[in-house]
Amino acid sequence: MSLKIGELISTFLCALVTGVFWGPWLGLSLSIATFKPEVFLAIGHRMIGNLAPVMPFLMPAATLSIIPVLVLSFNQHQQTFYLTLAGFLLFIAALLVTLIVEVPIDNQIKTWTIATLPNNWEQLRDPWEKSHVIRTASIAGLALLLIAAIL
């Protein structure tokens, strides 16, 4: 695989992941604190149902697709290597936030109904919302990957 092909693949996959993070953050997170419980549950259930089948494959594939670019650029393209490494680390951070914070909360939310909604659902929702902001840092990772590919 050539460096440019690796950059194309990793940039494409990381752009898909970044879009998944950016859309909900922009569309929902800025107003999520105003949602009534039934609205929060309806949106949460739909998003979890739509993303759960795809993201366990897409996110690791995107993150792992960066490794060949790191290997191919290590000795020959230092600027590309370091920008790609920074992007890779941001995607690893996003993956960890997803696995440590998001997925456990999603697993709770998908079992909730209006009747079983915990009294402290807003306190449980808030770390979920904050983690969306942190994960959106992967956009910076995509920017670094794009800069590395252009240079």
Secondary structure, DSSP 8 states (H G I E B T S, - for coil): --HHHHHHHHHHHHHHHHHHHHHHIIIIITTGGG--HHHHHHHHHHHHHHHTTTHHHHHHHHHHTHHHHHHHHTTT-HHHHHHHHHHHHHHHHHHHHIIIIIHHHHHHHTT--TTT--TTHHHHHHHHHHHHHHHTTHHHHHHHHHHHHH-
